[in-house]
Structures are given as C-alpha cells and as structure tokens.
C-alpha cells in the first residue's frame, strides 16, 4: 500500500485566474529587467481554445495582479511553454506547444513562437512549425554547439493512430527552421524530451520519454547534430510517458526520472535510472493513477537532487503532489510529502517569486577537450548576463542559454585548459509554481522547503 506521506503541506499562495482556464504550461523569467521573476501561463489543453498570458512581478507579498499584463492575440489548445532567445538579439522569446487544432483532430497540433524584437513579446506568433502532430511540451537548447537555441519537440502522435517521432528544429544565425532538421529513429508516444549533458563531455544529448526512456547521443564534431539512433534505452517498457527530468549527480553522471503510465486507464509508476550503470531502474514508486509533470530539485547541502511529481485520478477530479528525498544517486522509498487534493497539476516551474536575484560569477576550467557546453550548479531560474572565454567577453548572440536550464553554450568547442566565466542572476528553487488544469481552481505557489524537510 502506498504511503500517505505528510498531507499537512498546503499551497503558500494562489494565482487567481481572471477567467476559468485549463492551465497547462508555466514558465518563469525576468521579462521586464526589474530583477523579479515574471510568470507565463499557457492554457487550453485538448478541451478548449485559450490564450497564453503573462503576469509581471511587481514585488511585495502579492506580486501579481489578478488580470494578466499581456495576453496573446490568438487562442489555441496550448500545452507546455518555454522561454529563450531564438534570434540572438538578447531578448527572450516565448515558445508554446499546441496539442490539436480547433476541431480537435488528432496529430493536428504544432509549435509556435512569439518573438521579441526589443519592444516586448509580440502578441501574434510569427513562427510556426510546418509539420503537424500532437505535442504536449517543448524544450530549447543548443544541440549543435553554434551558440543558438534549437527547438526540441516531443511528439505523441504523427498520425491519429500512430506513435510520434520526436523532432529538433535547428537554429542558424538567429533563424529557427520551420521544418525539422532532425527526427528520432524510434517512433514512440513521447510526452517529454529534454537536452542534457549526460556524460560531462560538454555536448548535449537528447533524452526522450516515450514507451521507454531513450538517450540520443550528441554529435562528436563541430556543428554535428545528435544521432538519430539511441545509444541507451531503459530496460522497462510502458504505455506512455507524461513527463521526465534529468539532473547531474556527478561531473560525468546523471539521474533520469520518468512519469510512466503503465496502462491507458491509470496505474502509473515513477522510475529513476542512472544510465551509466545500466538499463534497469535504480528506484521506482507505484500506487498512482495518472502521474503528471515532475521536477528534480537540488536539495542543497550536498545531498543531490530530490523529486517532486504531480498526479491525478482517472476522472481528473483531484490531484496531488508527492516528493521524494534523494541521496547517493537515488531516491527514498516512500514520499516525504503526499499532499491532499489541490486541483490537477500540469507543468511545474521553479524559482523565487518574492526575492530579487542573487548575482553570481562562476568560473569553469575545461579539463579535457570537449563541446561548447558548461553546466551551472543549482536548481531554479537564471538570467545569463555575460560569458567570457579565456578573458574575452562574448557578445550578444555568441552564447546561448534558457532561463529554466543549467546549460550555457559558448558557441564553439572548448579545449583543455580553456576557462569560461559566467555572470548570471539566479533565483533559487524556493517556490514551486503549478499550472492547475482544473478550470474552477487557481494556479498555485508552493514553498519547496517542506517537500524535502
């Protein structure tokens, strides 16, 4: 029988919806330059056409107004959302997945981007992928090492009855291609895909969460994209992955977690893998109906990452959050916290809403020749302001980063002994933002402290 955990933990605050929304995506970044994190909420799911909204952080105990400060001019069945500079002008653009078209036809969605030319994020998207599919999430990362963010799209369905193939859209000189430049060899219904330096090489592999977990290795040459055939896959197989996470546990090793649906009508299991040690899970936890989005969080004190995951029941009437403390590259057998019902959690975001950022300057020296990526410590949200290599400051557009990601690309391979210095503003993961799929309930803010007490 599953452990109840500590059910006394409650949200620290609520973000009221001006209208009932099926909130599906959340992203955090400083969009106004005032040193505080602003909030992006995408809504729609497969049930309704709704907008993307931005709430600017004004500080204080109630940082967000009830009404959004920015609303997209179009509406769609939105899912996950992500922020990053796609054009190399130093401004953050907004990317969002769309699961289906207005008529709810399967495999008829896309990914679109609202660009920021310097006067704010446009209200109508000027970029859209050419191909149609069902997409639940997006990620941004420099997969080719050229200092530009590429678009990663996990695909659930390519055809109404067929599994999808995850795609990557490459970015050359600030221009994101509308047609995929990379397509996964394995067809699998993928709810999530993330870029990660899985072996400390300084190159980003692609971790795809489908009916298994698959790792597509990074290319070895300058500008060479990731391989189309996976180099590692999990031993276990299941029906569908709703979400997954990757976190470093050593300089050359990662922990990979997945929200795996065992059947189409419920029965989910959380799993964790250490790919360097084999394909079998090092940890699992069952007793859930529908496991939803999740995040690996740095617990501090050298303890490594812990896990927070959402779940809901088969009728989507209630949802919960669970947390598992981590140690020695694995996770506790039973949850520290398993909350009572507080809506249905979709995408999760990490940051500090009521705190100004801490300015950090971190230095890294490459021990061996490798790729263009350096990995920043900690979990939360970052805004990278300056990057230098061997004392030369890189200009805008010469390096790439995304607020939710620990990875910074310097745009060219690094040699042994090269030194990279990164100055950034960092908001630690003291707050957990939950996009609440339940239309009559607000989006939520939780303090992360009780989850790993």
N, C-alpha and C positions, 0 to 999 in steps of 0.2 A: 504493500500500500504506500502511495506517495506521501512524503512528509508534508505536513501543513506549513512548516516554516513559521516565521514571525508574521502574523497577519495584522499587527497593530500599526504598521507603517502606512501613512496616508500621504496624498499629494501635498506639497508645500504651497501650491498655488494653482490657479486655473486661468486659462486664457479664453475668455468668453467668445463664442462665435457670434458675429453680428447677425448671421442667418444660419439656420441648420445646415451643416456641411458633413459630407463623408470625407473627413480629413485622412489623407493617405501618405503625405510626404512632409518632411520637416528638414530645414537646413538653417544653419546659423553662420553669420559673418558680420563684420563691421562694414556696413554699406555706406554710412554717412561720414566716417572718419572721426567720430567723437569718442572713440576708444571703448564703446559699448557694443555688445552683440545685438544685431537686429535679427528678426525672425521671419523666415519664409515658410508659408504653409500652402501645400498643394492639395486640392480636393477633387472628388469625383468618383473614384473607383469605377466599377462596372455599372453602377446604379444610376448615375446622374451626370450631366454636363455641368461642371462648376469651374470657378476661376482659380488662378494662383494669386495669393495675397502676400503682401509684405507689411510687417508691423515694425516701425522704427523704435529703437530703445531710447527713451527719454530719461532713464535713470530713476532712482528712488525705489520705494517699496512696491509700486505698481508701474513698472517700466513701459508697459504697452497700453495704448489707447484701446477702447472697445472696438472702434472701427479701424480697418486697415488704412495705411497711408498710401499704398499702391495696390491696384487691382489690375490684373491682366485684361486686355480688351477682348480676348476670346475665352471661350469656355470649352472644356473637353472632359473626358473621363480620365483625369490625371491620376498618376501613381507617385513613384519616388521622384525626388528633386535633388539637385546638386548645384554647387556654385564653383566657378573657376574662371580664369582669364583665358578665353578662347582666341582672342585676336592679338594678344601681345601688347596691348596698349596700357596695361597696368590696372585696368578696371575689371571688376567681377561681373561675369555674365551668368545667366540663370538657365539651367537645363532641366527639362522635366520629361518623364516618360508618360505615354498615353497608351492605355491598355486596349481599347477598342474604339471604333468610330461611333458616330451619333446614333447609328441604327443597331449598335451592339453586335456587329458582325465580328466573329472571332478572327484573330490574326489580321486585324484591320487597323491596328494602332501604329504608333511611330514614336520618335523622339524629336522634340523641338527645342529651340534655344532663343531666349530673349537677350539680345546683345546690348552692351553698354558702351556707347561711343565716347563717354566722358561727361554727358549731361544727365546720367541716370539710366536705369534699365528701361528699354523700350517696352511699350505695352502690347504690341503685336509681335509675335515671333518672326524673325527674318530668316531663320534657319529651320529646316525640317528634313529628316532623313527621307530618301526616295523610296526605300523599301517599306513594306507594311508587314506587321507582325504584332503579337501580343507581348508587350514589355511591361514589367512591374517595377523596374528600378533602373538606375543609371550610375555610372561612376566616371570620373575624369582622372587621367594620369598620363604621364609622358612615357608611352610604351616604346618609342623608337629612340629616345635619348637625344632629341634635337632641341629641347628647351621649349616645346609646345605641348599643350594638353590635348590628348586624344580622347575620344568618346568611346566608352565601353557600354554595350547594351546586352544584358542577359535576355534571352528570348524564350518565352514559354511555348508559343506556337508560331510556326511559319505558315501552316495551313490549318483550317478549322479542326482537323482531326489528327494532325501530325505534330510531333515534338519539334521544338525550335533549335536553331544553331546560334550560339552567342556570336556577336559581331563586334568589331572595332572599326571606328572611323578615324582615319589619320589626319593630322593637322600639319600642314606645311606652310611656313611663313605667315601664320595667323589666319589661315583659311582652312576651315574644317570641311572635309569632303562630305557630300551628302550621300555618297554611295560607299558601302563598306569596303575597306581595304583588306580586311581580314575576317574570315569566317571559320568557326570551330569545325573540326573534322567530325566530332561526335554530336549527333542530334539527341538532345535531351531537354526536357522542360525545365529551364533554369529560371529560378526566381531572383537570383542574385549572382553577380560576378564582381570581383574586386582585384585591383592590381596590388602586388606585394613583392617586396624583396625577400624571397623565401630562403635564400642561402647566403646572404651577406655579400653577394657579388657586385652590388651596385647597379644591378639591372632588374627591371620589374617583370615578374612572371604574371600570368593571369590565372586566378583561382575562380573556377566556375562551379556553382552549386546547382546541380540538376538531380538526376536519379542516383548519382553518386557525387562525390567531390572530385573534380578534375583539376590538375595543375598543368597549364601550358607553359613551357619554359621560355625564358627570354632569349632573344637572338644574341649571338656572340660577337657580331661585327657592328661597326658604327652604322646606325640607321637601319639595321636589320630587325624586322619585326619579330614578334613571338611566333613560335612554331604552331602549326595548325593541328598537330597530333599531341595529345597529352603525354607527359613523361611520368606522371604519377596519377593514380586514381584510388579512391577508397575501396577497401575490400567489400564493404556492405553496399547494398542497393535498396532503394525505396521508391516510392511513387513520385515524390516532388519535394524540392527544397524551397521553402518560402524565403529563407534568408541565410546568411553566413557571415563570419567575421574572421579576420586574421590579425595576430599580434605577435611581436617579437618576444621570445623568451631567452634568447642569447644572440650574440652578434651574427651567428650563421644558422639560426633555427627559429621556427615559428610554431605557434599553436593555432590550429584551424578549427573553428566550431561551426556547426550547421544546425538549422531547424528543419528536421526531416519529417515529412508526412509519410507514415507507414502505409496508410490507406487513403482513399479519396474521401471517405466519410468520417475521418477523425483518426485517433490513435497516432500521436506524434511522439518523437523521441529526439532529444538534444544529444548531439555527439561531439566529441573532440578528438582531433588527430594531431600527431607530431610526424609529419611526412618523412622527416629524416630517419625515423626509427621504424618505418614500415607502414602498411596499408590498413592495419586493424585499428579500431578506435582505442584511445587510452582512457576514455571516460564516456559514459552515457547516462542519460536520465530519462525515464519514460513516465507514464501516468498522465500525459497531457492529451488534450483533444487536438486543437489546431495550434501548433507552435508558430509564432509570428516573428516579427523582427527582433534583432538582438544586437548587442554591442559588447565587445571586450574592453574592459576599463582597467587602467593602471591603478592598482590598489595603493601604491606608494610603499615606502619603507622597504624596498627591495623584494616585495612579495610577488611581483609579477602581475599578470592580468587576471581579473575575475570576470564573470559573465553575468549580464543582465539580459533576460529574454522575456518577451511577451507571449501570451497565449490567449485563446478564446474558446468558447464552447461551440458545439455544432450549430446552434441556432443563432449565434452571434448576439446573444442577449447579454452576455457578461464576458469580461476579460480580466486578466491578471498579469502581474509582473513577478518574475522569480529571479533571485540572484544566487550565485554560487561563488564562494571564495576560491581563490586559486593559490597553489603552492607547488613547487617542484615541477612546473610544466604541465600540471593537470588541474582538476577542479574537485571541489568537495562532493561527496556522495549525495548529500542532502542540501536543499536550499537554505540559505540563511534567512531569506525573506521570501514569502509567497503571499502576496497581498490579497485582500478581499477584492470584490468586483469594483472596478472603477472605469467602466467603458471598455472598448475594444482597442488595444494598442496596435498601431500600424508602424510607420517609420519612427526611429528614435534618433535624437540628437543630443550631443554633449557639449557643455560649455559652462560659463559662469555669467548669469544674466545680470546680477546686481553688482558685479565687480568690474573695475577698469582693468585692462590688460596689464600683465607683467611684461616688461621689455627684457628680452633675453638675447645675448650674443653668445653663440655656441661655435666652437671650433672643432673641426674633424680633420684628421690626417689619414690619408689612404695608405694602408699597409701593403697592398698589392694592387697591380693594375686592375682596373675594372670598368664598370659602366659609369653613367653620369649621375647616379642617384646617391644622395646621403639621407640617412634616416634620423629624424629628430625624436628625442625621447618624450615620454608623457602622452596622456590621452586628453583630448579636449578640442579646442578650435584655435587655429593660428592665422595670423596675417603676416606674411613674409615681406619685409620692407627692403632688405639689402642682402645681397650674396656676393662674396668675393672669392676668387680662386688665386692662390699664391699672391695675395695682396692686391690683385686687380679687381675692382668693383665691376660687376656685370650690370649692363644697362637693362632698362625695361624691355621685356621681350626676349632677353637672353637666358632667362631661367624660368622654371615653371613650378607651380605649387597649387594646391587646392586647400581651402580652409579646414576641411574635415580630415585631411590626410597627413601622415607624418613624413611624407616623402617630398624632397626638393630635388629637382633636376637642374644641373648646371649647363646642360645643352651640349656637352661633349664628353668623351671618355676621360676618366681621370687616371693619372699614372701613379705608380708607387711613390710615396712621399709628398704628393700634392696635398695642399692644405686648403680646406674650404671653411669659410666663416659665414655664418648665417645670423642675421639680426631679424628678430620677429617679435610680434606682440602675441602673447599666449594667454588664453583663458582656460584654466583647468576644468576638468570634468566634475565640477561640484554640483551642477544641475543636470538633470535628465529631462529632456523635452519629449513629450509623447504626442504624436498626431493621433487623435482619437477618431476612429472610424464611426462611432455612434453619433448620429446627427443631433440628437437632443442633449448631448453632454459636451462639455468644453474640452479643449485640448489641455494638457496637464503639464505642470512643472513639479518634479520630484527632486529632493535632495538626495545625492548619491551616498552620503555618509552612512545611513542606516543599512544600506544594502550589503556593506562589507564590514560591519561592526564585529 
